[in-house]
Amino acid sequence: MRSDGRVARITEVVAGSPKSFDDAVTVGFRRASKTLRGITGLKVKDQRCRVEDGKIVEYRVTLEVIFILES
């Protein structure tokens, strides 16, 4: 009896948005979806803000994008 398992890979993506962390996650996911097939999940690894003149001008996230490798 043979059992074929699935193998996943994780790729890191950094994305930014002037609106919010949530929007930065969406921006990163949409971009990753253009080139990666079989995405099964995301993990927000890091959150940072870029500041200019005492104001937050960009929300940045580092995402781990999890996807299944094709056979």
N, CA, C and O atoms as a GROMACS GRO file, in nm:
protein
  284
    1MET      N    1   0.084  -0.118   0.000
    1MET     CA    2   0.000   0.000   0.000
    1MET      C    3   0.089   0.124   0.000
    1MET      O    4   0.181   0.135   0.081
    2ARG      N    5   0.061   0.216  -0.090
    2ARG     CA    6   0.143   0.336  -0.106
    2ARG      C    7   0.065   0.459  -0.058
    2ARG      O    8  -0.053   0.474  -0.090
    3SER      N    9   0.130   0.544   0.016
    3SER     CA   10   0.067   0.666   0.065
    3SER      C   11   0.145   0.786   0.012
    3SER      O   12   0.261   0.806   0.047
    4ASP      N   13   0.081   0.864  -0.072
    4ASP     CA   14   0.144   0.986  -0.124
    4ASP      C   15   0.102   1.104  -0.036
    4ASP      O   16  -0.016   1.136  -0.027
    5GLY      N   17   0.199   1.167   0.027
    5GLY     CA   18   0.170   1.283   0.111
    5GLY      C   19   0.184   1.412   0.033
    5GLY      O   20   0.226   1.411  -0.083
    6ARG      N   21   0.149   1.519   0.096
    6ARG     CA   22   0.164   1.650   0.033
    6ARG      C   23   0.287   1.717   0.092
    6ARG      O   24   0.321   1.696   0.208
    7VAL      N   25   0.353   1.797   0.010
    7VAL     CA   26   0.470   1.871   0.055
    7VAL      C   27   0.443   2.019   0.033
    7VAL      O   28   0.400   2.061  -0.074
    8ALA      N   29   0.468   2.097   0.137
    8ALA     CA   30   0.444   2.242   0.130
    8ALA      C   31   0.576   2.317   0.133
    8ALA      O   32   0.679   2.265   0.177
    9ARG      N   33   0.569   2.438   0.086
    9ARG     CA   34   0.685   2.528   0.090
    9ARG      C   35   0.639   2.660   0.149
    9ARG      O   36   0.522   2.696   0.140
   10ILE      N   37   0.732   2.732   0.209
   10ILE     CA   38   0.703   2.864   0.265
   10ILE      C   39   0.792   2.966   0.196
   10ILE      O   40   0.914   2.950   0.188
   11THR      N   41   0.729   3.072   0.147
   11THR     CA   42   0.802   3.182   0.085
   11THR      C   43   0.770   3.309   0.163
   11THR      O   44   0.656   3.332   0.202
   12GLU      N   45   0.872   3.391   0.186
   12GLU     CA   46   0.852   3.515   0.260
   12GLU      C   47   0.823   3.629   0.163
   12GLU      O   48   0.887   3.642   0.059
   13VAL      N   49   0.725   3.711   0.199
   13VAL     CA   50   0.684   3.826   0.118
   13VAL      C   51   0.675   3.947   0.210
   13VAL      O   52   0.622   3.937   0.321
   14VAL      N   53   0.727   4.061   0.165
   14VAL     CA   54   0.714   4.187   0.240
   14VAL      C   55   0.623   4.278   0.159
   14VAL      O   56   0.643   4.298   0.039
   15ALA      N   57   0.520   4.333   0.226
   15ALA     CA   58   0.424   4.419   0.157
   15ALA      C   59   0.394   4.541   0.242
   15ALA      O   60   0.411   4.539   0.364
   16GLY      N   61   0.351   4.647   0.176
   16GLY     CA   62   0.320   4.770   0.248
   16GLY      C   63   0.193   4.836   0.199
   16GLY      O   64   0.147   4.812   0.088
   17SER      N   65   0.136   4.919   0.287
   17SER     CA   66   0.015   4.994   0.254
   17SER      C   67   0.013   5.123   0.336
   17SER      O   68   0.056   5.124   0.451
   18PRO      N   69  -0.036   5.232   0.278
   18PRO     CA   70  -0.049   5.355   0.355
   18PRO      C   71  -0.173   5.354   0.446
   18PRO      O   72  -0.191   5.443   0.529
   19LYS      N   73  -0.261   5.251   0.430
   19LYS     CA   74  -0.388   5.247   0.502
   19LYS      C   75  -0.381   5.177   0.637
   19LYS      O   76  -0.415   5.235   0.740
   20SER      N   77  -0.334   5.049   0.638
   20SER     CA   78  -0.340   4.970   0.761
   20SER      C   79  -0.258   4.842   0.746
   20SER      O   80  -0.216   4.806   0.637
   21PHE      N   81  -0.237   4.774   0.859
   21PHE     CA   82  -0.171   4.644   0.855
   21PHE      C   83  -0.258   4.543   0.779
   21PHE      O   84  -0.207   4.464   0.699
   22ASP      N   85  -0.389   4.547   0.804
   22ASP     CA   86  -0.480   4.456   0.734
   22ASP      C   87  -0.470   4.474   0.583
   22ASP      O   88  -0.467   4.376   0.509
   23ASP      N   89  -0.464   4.597   0.538
   23ASP     CA   90  -0.453   4.623   0.395
   23ASP      C   91  -0.319   4.576   0.342
   23ASP      O   92  -0.311   4.525   0.230
   24ALA      N   93  -0.213   4.591   0.420
   24ALA     CA   94  -0.081   4.542   0.377
   24ALA      C   95  -0.082   4.390   0.359
   24ALA      O   96  -0.020   4.338   0.266
   25VAL      N   97  -0.152   4.318   0.448
   25VAL     CA   98  -0.165   4.173   0.434
   25VAL      C   99  -0.237   4.140   0.304
   25VAL      O  100  -0.195   4.051   0.230
   26THR      N  101  -0.346   4.211   0.276
   26THR     CA  102  -0.422   4.188   0.152
   26THR      C  103  -0.337   4.216   0.029
   26THR      O  104  -0.341   4.140  -0.067
   27VAL      N  105  -0.261   4.324   0.032
   27VAL     CA  106  -0.172   4.359  -0.080
   27VAL      C  107  -0.070   4.247  -0.102
   27VAL      O  108  -0.048   4.205  -0.216
   28GLY      N  109  -0.010   4.199   0.004
   28GLY     CA  110   0.088   4.091  -0.007
   28GLY      C  111   0.028   3.962  -0.058
   28GLY      O  112   0.087   3.895  -0.142
   29PHE      N  113  -0.091   3.927  -0.008
   29PHE     CA  114  -0.159   3.806  -0.053
   29PHE      C  115  -0.196   3.814  -0.201
   29PHE      O  116  -0.174   3.719  -0.276
   30ARG      N  117  -0.252   3.926  -0.242
   30ARG     CA  118  -0.291   3.941  -0.384
   30ARG      C  119  -0.170   3.929  -0.476
   30ARG      O  120  -0.178   3.867  -0.582
   31ARG      N  121  -0.059   3.990  -0.436
   31ARG     CA  122   0.062   3.982  -0.520
   31ARG      C  123   0.116   3.841  -0.524
   31ARG      O  124   0.153   3.792  -0.630
   32ALA      N  125   0.122   3.773  -0.409
   32ALA     CA  126   0.172   3.636  -0.405
   32ALA      C  127   0.084   3.544  -0.489
   32ALA      O  128   0.134   3.451  -0.553
   33SER      N  129  -0.046   3.569  -0.490
   33SER     CA  130  -0.141   3.487  -0.566
   33SER      C  131  -0.119   3.494  -0.716
   33SER      O  132  -0.162   3.406  -0.790
   34LYS      N  133  -0.053   3.600  -0.762
   34LYS     CA  134  -0.027   3.613  -0.906
   34LYS      C  135   0.078   3.514  -0.955
   34LYS      O  136   0.076   3.476  -1.072
   35THR      N  137   0.169   3.472  -0.868
   35THR     CA  138   0.277   3.383  -0.912
   35THR      C  139   0.282   3.249  -0.840
   35THR      O  140   0.347   3.156  -0.888
   36LEU      N  141   0.214   3.238  -0.726
   36LEU     CA  142   0.216   3.112  -0.651
   36LEU      C  143   0.080   3.045  -0.659
   36LEU      O  144  -0.023   3.107  -0.635
   37ARG      N  145   0.080   2.915  -0.695
   37ARG     CA  146  -0.045   2.839  -0.698
   37ARG      C  147  -0.051   2.749  -0.575
   37ARG      O  148   0.053   2.712  -0.520
   38GLY      N  149  -0.170   2.716  -0.533
   38GLY     CA  150  -0.187   2.623  -0.422
   38GLY      C  151  -0.162   2.683  -0.285
   38GLY      O  152  -0.122   2.611  -0.193
   39ILE      N  153  -0.184   2.816  -0.269
   39ILE     CA  154  -0.165   2.879  -0.138
   39ILE      C  155  -0.267   2.823  -0.040
   39ILE      O  156  -0.387   2.820  -0.068
   40THR      N  157  -0.219   2.777   0.076
   40THR     CA  158  -0.308   2.721   0.178
   40THR      C  159  -0.312   2.804   0.305
   40THR      O  160  -0.398   2.781   0.390
   41GLY      N  161  -0.223   2.901   0.319
   41GLY     CA  162  -0.225   2.983   0.439
   41GLY      C  163  -0.120   3.091   0.440
   41GLY      O  164  -0.028   3.092   0.357
   42LEU      N  165  -0.136   3.181   0.534
   42LEU     CA  166  -0.042   3.292   0.554
   42LEU      C  167  -0.013   3.304   0.703
   42LEU      O  168  -0.098   3.275   0.787
   43LYS      N  169   0.107   3.347   0.734
   43LYS     CA  170   0.142   3.380   0.872
   43LYS      C  171   0.206   3.518   0.872
   43LYS      O  172   0.300   3.543   0.797
   44VAL      N  173   0.154   3.607   0.955
   44VAL     CA  174   0.215   3.739   0.968
   44VAL      C  175   0.333   3.722   1.063
   44VAL      O  176   0.316   3.698   1.182
   45LYS      N  177   0.452   3.736   1.006
   45LYS     CA  178   0.575   3.714   1.082
   45LYS      C  179   0.621   3.841   1.154
   45LYS      O  180   0.678   3.835   1.263
   46ASP      N  181   0.594   3.956   1.092
   46ASP     CA  182   0.643   4.082   1.149
   46ASP      C  183   0.555   4.197   1.102
   46ASP      O  184   0.498   4.192   0.993
   47GLN      N  185   0.544   4.300   1.184
   47GLN     CA  186   0.472   4.422   1.149
   47GLN      C  187   0.560   4.540   1.186
   47GLN      O  188   0.619   4.544   1.294
   48ARG      N  189   0.568   4.635   1.095
   48ARG     CA  190   0.648   4.757   1.119
   48ARG      C  191   0.577   4.876   1.056
   48ARG      O  192   0.490   4.860   0.970
   49CYS      N  193   0.615   4.993   1.099
   49CYS     CA  194   0.564   5.116   1.039
   49CYS      C  195   0.680   5.202   0.993
   49CYS      O  196   0.785   5.206   1.056
   50ARG      N  197   0.657   5.269   0.881
   50ARG     CA  198   0.754   5.369   0.835
   50ARG      C  199   0.698   5.505   0.878
   50ARG      O  200   0.581   5.536   0.857
   51VAL      N  201   0.784   5.585   0.938
   51VAL     CA  202   0.742   5.714   0.994
   51VAL      C  203   0.820   5.826   0.928
   51VAL      O  204   0.941   5.818   0.908
   52GLU      N  205   0.747   5.932   0.894
   52GLU     CA  206   0.809   6.055   0.840
   52GLU      C  207   0.743   6.174   0.909
   52GLU      O  208   0.621   6.180   0.922
   53ASP      N  209   0.824   6.267   0.952
   53ASP     CA  210   0.775   6.391   1.016
   53ASP      C  211   0.675   6.361   1.129
   53ASP      O  212   0.575   6.430   1.143
   54GLY      N  213   0.704   6.259   1.208
   54GLY     CA  214   0.620   6.227   1.323
   54GLY      C  215   0.487   6.161   1.290
   54GLY      O  216   0.400   6.150   1.377
   55LYS      N  217   0.470   6.115   1.165
   55LYS     CA  218   0.344   6.051   1.125
   55LYS      C  219   0.373   5.916   1.060
   55LYS      O  220   0.475   5.899   0.992
   56ILE      N  221   0.283   5.820   1.082
   56ILE     CA  222   0.295   5.690   1.014
   56ILE      C  223   0.256   5.709   0.869
   56ILE      O  224   0.145   5.755   0.839
   57VAL      N  225   0.347   5.675   0.779
   57VAL     CA  226   0.319   5.691   0.636
   57VAL      C  227   0.303   5.557   0.564
   57VAL      O  228   0.251   5.552   0.453
   58GLU      N  229   0.346   5.448   0.629
   58GLU     CA  230   0.328   5.317   0.566
   58GLU      C  231   0.329   5.208   0.673
   58GLU      O  232   0.410   5.209   0.766
   59TYR      N  233   0.236   5.114   0.656
   59TYR     CA  234   0.229   4.995   0.740
   59TYR      C  235   0.291   4.881   0.660
   59TYR      O  236   0.252   4.858   0.545
   60ARG      N  237   0.387   4.810   0.719
   60ARG     CA  238   0.456   4.702   0.648
   60ARG      C  239   0.439   4.570   0.723
   60ARG      O  240   0.443   4.566   0.846
   61VAL      N  241   0.422   4.464   0.647
   61VAL     CA  242   0.413   4.330   0.706
   61VAL      C  243   0.509   4.237   0.633
   61VAL      O  244   0.533   4.251   0.513
   62THR      N  245   0.562   4.143   0.708
   62THR     CA  246   0.638   4.033   0.650
   62THR      C  247   0.550   3.910   0.664
   62THR      O  248   0.512   3.872   0.775
   63LEU      N  249   0.518   3.848   0.551
   63LEU     CA  250   0.429   3.732   0.550
   63LEU      C  251   0.506   3.605   0.515
   63LEU      O  252   0.597   3.608   0.432
   64GLU      N  253   0.469   3.497   0.577
   64GLU     CA  254   0.511   3.365   0.533
   64GLU      C  255   0.394   3.307   0.455
   64GLU      O  256   0.287   3.283   0.511
   65VAL      N  257   0.413   3.286   0.326
   65VAL     CA  258   0.308   3.233   0.239
   65VAL      C  259   0.331   3.083   0.225
   65VAL      O  260   0.437   3.040   0.180
   66ILE      N  261   0.232   3.004   0.264
   66ILE     CA  262   0.243   2.858   0.262
   66ILE      C  263   0.168   2.805   0.141
   66ILE      O  264   0.051   2.839   0.121
   67PHE      N  265   0.234   2.723   0.059
   67PHE     CA  266   0.168   2.668  -0.058
   67PHE      C  267   0.215   2.524  -0.083
   67PHE      O  268   0.326   2.486  -0.045
   68ILE      N  269   0.128   2.446  -0.147
   68ILE     CA  270   0.156   2.307  -0.175
   68ILE      C  271   0.236   2.297  -0.305
   68ILE      O  272   0.201   2.359  -0.406
   69LEU      N  273   0.343   2.218  -0.303
   69LEU     CA  274   0.422   2.195  -0.424
   69LEU      C  275   0.348   2.099  -0.516
   69LEU      O  276   0.292   1.998  -0.472
   70GLU      N  277   0.349   2.133  -0.645
   70GLU     CA  278   0.284   2.048  -0.743
   70GLU      C  279   0.369   1.927  -0.773
   70GLU      O  280   0.492   1.933  -0.765
   71SER      N  281   0.305   1.819  -0.807
   71SER     CA  282   0.382   1.697  -0.838
   71SER      C  283   0.425   1.694  -0.984
   71SER      O  284   0.491   1.599  -1.028
   0.00000   0.00000   0.00000
